[in-house]
Amino acid sequence: MIIKTKKYQFPKQTYITIGLTNLLKSQWWYIFGPIIFGCIAFALPSYKWWFIVPAILAPLLYILFWAIQFAGVTQLEQNKIMFEKLGYEIDSRQILIRVNAKEGSIIQWPMIKKASKNKDHFLLEISKGQMLHLPFKIFNSDNDLRFMESILRKKSYIQ
C-alpha cells in the first residue's frame, strides 16, 4: 500500500522552531552547564561577576548562534526545495517527495536518523538541519495515518 498525501509547504518559522527545539532537547547540557558554573559565584565572597556573566552569556550566545543557523538555512538556494509545496508518497520501502508529476526525490528509510509522532504531526529527522514535517492534515484518511504509524513502528522509529 502506498500513502499519497496532499501537497504541503513546510513553513519556515515552523522549521526554525522545530530545529531549535530538537537541538536544545538533544544538547541541553550546553545550556545548563554554564548555569551550574554560574552557581559557583554564590560560594565566593568577591569577583562573582567572573562567574555570573559567562553563565548568562554562554547559553544566550549558543541559542542565538543556532537560531541564526536555522534561519540562514531557510534563505539558502540549495535548501529552497524544503520549503516548496511538495507531495509525498510513502510506502514501506521509501519516501518519494514529489515537486510535480515528473520531478521528485527518493528518501530511503535508512537515511532517517530519528522519527517522532507528536500531537499533530510526524517528524522525520534526516540530519540536524534536514527534516520532514508531516502534519496529520495532509493525510487523506485515518487509514493513511494509521498505516504511516505502523510503518514507523515496524521500522522501530517509534514505540
C-alpha positions in Angstrom: 0.0 0.0 0.0 1.2 3.5 -0.8 0.2 6.6 1.1 -0.3 9.6 -1.1 -0.5 12.9 0.7 -1.9 16.3 -0.2 0.6 18.9 -1.2 2.2 20.6 1.8 4.6 23.6 2.2 6.8 23.4 5.3 6.5 26.9 6.9 10.0 28.5 7.5 9.1 29.6 11.0 7.9 26.1 12.0 11.2 24.8 10.6 13.2 27.2 12.8 11.1 26.4 15.9 11.3 22.7 15.5 15.1 22.8 14.7 15.9 24.8 17.8 13.6 22.7 20.0 15.2 19.4 18.8 18.7 20.9 19.2 18.0 22.1 22.7 16.4 18.7 23.7 19.5 16.8 22.5 22.1 19.3 23.7 20.5 20.6 26.9 23.8 20.3 28.9 25.2 23.2 26.7 22.6 25.4 28.3 22.6 24.1 31.9 26.4 23.6 32.2 27.2 27.3 32.2 24.3 28.0 34.5 25.7 25.5 37.0 29.1 27.1 36.5 27.5 30.4 37.5 26.2 28.9 40.7 29.8 28.8 41.9 29.5 32.6 42.3 27.2 32.2 45.3 30.0 30.4 47.2 32.6 33.2 46.5 32.8 36.4 48.5 34.2 38.5 45.7 34.7 38.5 41.9 31.3 37.0 41.4 30.8 38.7 38.1 33.6 36.5 36.5 31.2 33.5 37.0 27.8 35.2 36.5 28.4 37.0 33.2 29.8 33.9 31.3 27.0 31.8 32.8 24.4 34.1 31.3 26.2 35.0 28.1 27.2 31.5 27.0 23.7 29.9 26.8 22.3 33.1 25.2 25.0 33.2 22.6 24.7 29.5 21.9 21.0 29.8 21.3 21.5 32.9 19.2 24.1 31.1 17.1 21.8 28.2 16.3 18.8 30.4 15.7 20.9 32.3 13.1 22.0 28.9 11.5 18.4 27.6 11.2 17.2 31.0 9.9 20.0 31.0 7.4 19.1 27.6 6.1 15.7 28.9 5.0 17.4 31.5 2.8 19.9 29.3 1.0 19.2 28.4 -2.6 20.1 24.7 -2.2 17.6 24.3 0.6 14.8 26.1 -1.3 13.2 22.8 -2.2 12.5 22.0 1.5 10.1 25.0 1.7 8.2 24.5 -1.6 4.8 22.8 -1.9 5.5 19.1 -2.0 3.5 15.9 -2.2 4.7 12.7 -0.5 4.2 9.1 -1.5 5.2 6.8 1.4 5.5 3.1 1.5 7.5 0.5 3.5 10.5 0.8 1.1 10.9 4.6 0.7 9.5 8.1 0.8 9.0 9.7 -2.6 8.9 13.5 -2.4 7.2 15.0 -5.5 7.6 18.5 -6.6 5.3 17.8 -9.6 4.2 14.8 -11.6 7.7 14.4 -13.3 10.1 15.7 -10.7 10.8 14.2 -7.3 13.3 12.8 -4.9 13.6 9.5 -3.0 14.5 9.1 0.6 15.3 5.6 1.7 14.2 4.6 5.3 17.8 4.0 6.5 18.5 7.7 5.8 16.0 8.7 8.5 18.0 9.1 11.8 15.1 9.6 14.1 11.3 9.9 13.9 8.7 11.0 16.3 4.9 11.3 16.5 3.7 14.5 18.1 0.1 15.6 18.8 -0.5 17.0 15.3 2.4 15.8 13.1 5.1 13.2 12.3 8.7 14.5 12.3 11.3 12.5 10.4 14.9 13.8 11.0 17.4 13.1 8.3 20.2 15.2 9.9 20.5 18.1 12.4 19.2 20.6 9.7 17.1 18.4 7.5 13.7 17.1 8.5 10.4 16.1 7.1 7.4 17.6 8.9 4.3 15.7 8.0 1.2 17.2 9.7 -1.8 14.9 10.1 -3.9 17.2 8.0 -2.0 16.3 4.8 -3.1 12.6 5.0 -6.2 11.8 3.0 -7.7 9.4 5.6 -7.4 8.0 9.0 -6.3 4.7 7.4 -3.3 6.5 5.8 -2.4 8.0 9.2 -2.6 4.6 10.9 -0.6 3.0 8.1 2.1 5.6 8.4 2.3 5.0 12.2 2.5 1.2 11.6 5.4 1.7 9.1 7.3 3.8 11.7 6.6 1.1 14.4 7.7 -1.6 12.1 10.9 0.3 11.3 11.4 0.8 15.1 11.4 4.6 14.9 8.5 5.0 17.3 7.2 2.7 20.1 
